[in-house]
Amino acid sequence: EEGVHFRSQTDTEVLPHLIRKFYRGDPLEAVRAALQPVQGTYGIAVTFADHPGLIIAARNGSPLVVGKGGARPSSPPIRRRSRGTRAR
């Protein structure tokens, strides 16, 4: 309807387009507005070219792990520290 042409048939491609649609200079407001109509589980991290160093993360139902440096989510340090914990 809005002239957006998708390159794949996955839902993942929709979120960046929604965020771009709502972006008016405030990254947090754009992500909030884009996620308002979204249903289902997701875990996302969003960066903006005009806001270097800013990462906005959001989740609904799905776990979201954020790390710094060379650690991967499957690495032993993250597994060891995350046992029995819950993020809120």
C-alpha positions in Angstrom: 0.0 0.0 0.0 2.8 2.5 0.8 5.1 1.6 -2.1 7.6 -0.5 -0.1 9.0 -3.4 -2.0 10.3 -6.3 0.1 13.2 -8.4 -1.0 12.3 -11.5 1.0 9.2 -13.1 2.4 10.2 -12.9 6.0 8.7 -10.8 8.8 12.1 -9.6 9.8 12.3 -7.2 6.8 9.2 -5.3 7.9 10.6 -3.8 11.1 13.3 -1.7 9.5 10.7 -0.3 7.1 8.3 0.5 9.9 11.1 2.2 11.9 12.1 4.3 8.9 8.5 5.3 8.4 8.2 6.7 11.9 11.7 8.2 12.1 11.6 12.0 12.5 15.0 12.5 14.3 14.2 10.7 17.6 15.4 7.1 17.4 13.6 6.0 20.6 10.3 7.4 19.5 10.6 5.8 16.0 11.3 2.3 17.5 8.4 2.7 20.0 6.0 3.8 17.3 7.1 1.0 14.9 6.7 -1.7 17.5 3.3 -0.5 18.7 1.3 -2.6 16.1 3.7 -5.6 16.1 2.4 -8.8 17.4 4.3 -12.0 18.3 7.8 -12.5 19.7 10.9 -10.6 18.7 14.3 -9.5 19.9 15.9 -6.6 18.0 18.8 -4.2 18.3 18.6 -1.0 16.2 21.3 1.4 15.2 21.0 4.8 13.5 23.6 6.3 11.1 23.0 9.8 12.5 23.3 8.7 16.1 26.6 6.8 16.3 27.2 4.8 19.5 23.4 4.5 20.2 21.9 1.0 20.2 18.2 0.6 21.0 17.2 -2.9 22.0 13.7 -4.2 22.4 12.2 -7.6 23.0 8.8 -9.2 23.4 8.8 -12.8 24.6 12.2 -13.7 23.0 15.3 -13.5 25.1 17.8 -10.7 24.2 21.5 -11.0 25.1 23.7 -8.0 24.7 27.5 -8.3 24.9 30.5 -6.2 24.4 33.7 -7.2 22.7 34.5 -10.6 21.2 32.1 -12.7 23.3 29.4 -14.6 21.4 26.1 -15.6 23.0 27.1 -19.2 22.8 30.4 -18.6 24.6 31.0 -20.1 28.1 31.4 -16.7 29.9 27.9 -15.7 28.9 26.4 -19.1 29.6 28.0 -19.3 33.0 26.8 -15.8 34.0 23.3 -16.2 32.7 22.4 -19.4 34.5 19.4 -18.9 36.8 19.1 -15.2 35.9 16.2 -13.3 34.4 16.4 -10.0 32.6 13.6 -7.6 33.1 
